[in-house]
């Protein structure tokens, strides 16, 4: 596989992960608008799958039972890092502002 083909494959993989984060964020926004405050345990599998799809340096323990707003902020931070990488940035914009575990 050529370097260009690898780069294209990496961009497509990152785009799929960004799309998965968007889906989770949309659902969390709807829950929050319905006055829910904590991430329900029904999200466990989705968060585990997302974590497994992330690059190793962005694999945080995304938890249920935490404030929805806290998880959303963490997901936006991860998504920003992925967008930087997708556009050719190093993805290393300095220390991230989220802990290794959420909650």
HUFEN-V477878 format. One record per pair of residues at least 12 apart in sequence whose ideal C-beta (glycine too) atoms are under 10 Angstrom apart, sorted by the first residue. I is the first residue (numbers start at 1). J is the second residue. If there is no record, write none. Layout:
i->I j->J
i->I j->J
//
This chain:
i->7 j->88
i->10 j->55
i->10 j->85
i->10 j->86
i->11 j->85
i->11 j->86
i->11 j->87
i->11 j->88
i->12 j->86
i->13 j->53
i->13 j->55
i->13 j->82
i->13 j->86
i->14 j->53
i->14 j->54
i->14 j->55
i->14 j->81
i->14 j->82
i->14 j->83
i->14 j->84
i->14 j->85
i->14 j->86
i->14 j->87
i->14 j->91
i->15 j->82
i->15 j->83
i->15 j->86
i->16 j->53
i->17 j->50
i->17 j->53
i->17 j->54
i->17 j->55
i->17 j->58
i->17 j->78
i->17 j->79
i->17 j->82
i->17 j->86
i->18 j->78
i->18 j->79
i->18 j->80
i->18 j->82
i->18 j->83
i->18 j->85
i->18 j->86
i->20 j->46
i->20 j->49
i->20 j->50
i->20 j->53
i->20 j->54
i->20 j->75
i->20 j->79
i->21 j->50
i->21 j->53
i->21 j->54
i->21 j->75
i->21 j->76
i->21 j->78
i->21 j->79
i->21 j->82
i->22 j->75
i->22 j->79
i->23 j->46
i->23 j->50
i->24 j->39
i->24 j->43
i->24 j->46
i->24 j->47
i->24 j->49
i->24 j->50
i->24 j->62
i->24 j->71
i->24 j->72
i->24 j->75
i->24 j->79
i->25 j->71
i->25 j->72
i->25 j->75
i->25 j->76
i->25 j->79
i->27 j->39
i->27 j->40
i->27 j->42
i->27 j->43
i->27 j->46
i->27 j->68
i->28 j->40
i->28 j->43
i->28 j->68
i->28 j->69
i->28 j->71
i->28 j->72
i->28 j->75
i->29 j->68
i->29 j->72
i->31 j->43
i->31 j->68
i->32 j->67
i->32 j->68
i->32 j->69
i->32 j->72
i->36 j->68
i->37 j->66
i->37 j->67
i->37 j->68
i->37 j->69
i->38 j->64
i->38 j->65
i->38 j->66
i->38 j->67
i->38 j->68
i->38 j->70
i->38 j->71
i->38 j->103
i->39 j->62
i->39 j->63
i->39 j->64
i->39 j->65
i->39 j->66
i->39 j->67
i->39 j->68
i->39 j->69
i->39 j->70
i->39 j->71
i->39 j->72
i->39 j->102
i->39 j->103
i->40 j->64
i->40 j->65
i->40 j->68
i->41 j->63
i->41 j->64
i->41 j->65
i->42 j->64
i->43 j->62
i->43 j->63
i->43 j->64
i->43 j->65
i->43 j->68
i->43 j->71
i->44 j->62
i->44 j->63
i->44 j->64
i->44 j->65
i->45 j->64
i->46 j->62
i->46 j->64
i->47 j->60
i->47 j->61
i->47 j->62
i->47 j->63
i->47 j->64
i->47 j->71
i->47 j->75
i->47 j->102
i->48 j->61
i->48 j->62
i->50 j->62
i->50 j->75
i->50 j->78
i->51 j->78
i->54 j->78
i->54 j->81
i->54 j->82
i->55 j->78
i->55 j->81
i->55 j->82
i->55 j->85
i->55 j->91
i->57 j->81
i->57 j->91
i->57 j->92
i->57 j->96
i->58 j->77
i->58 j->78
i->58 j->79
i->58 j->81
i->58 j->82
i->58 j->85
i->58 j->91
i->58 j->96
i->58 j->98
i->59 j->78
i->59 j->100
i->60 j->74
i->60 j->75
i->60 j->77
i->60 j->78
i->60 j->96
i->60 j->98
i->60 j->99
i->60 j->100
i->60 j->101
i->60 j->102
i->61 j->99
i->61 j->100
i->61 j->101
i->61 j->102
i->61 j->103
i->62 j->74
i->62 j->75
i->62 j->78
i->62 j->98
i->62 j->101
i->62 j->102
i->62 j->103
i->63 j->101
i->63 j->102
i->63 j->103
i->64 j->102
i->64 j->103
i->65 j->103
i->66 j->101
i->66 j->102
i->66 j->103
i->67 j->102
i->67 j->103
i->70 j->98
i->70 j->102
i->70 j->103
i->71 j->98
i->71 j->102
i->71 j->103
i->73 j->97
i->73 j->98
i->73 j->102
i->74 j->96
i->74 j->97
i->74 j->98
i->74 j->99
i->74 j->101
i->74 j->102
i->74 j->103
i->75 j->98
i->75 j->102
i->76 j->98
i->77 j->96
i->77 j->97
i->77 j->98
i->78 j->96
i->78 j->98
i->80 j->93
i->80 j->96
i->81 j->93
i->81 j->96
i->81 j->98
//
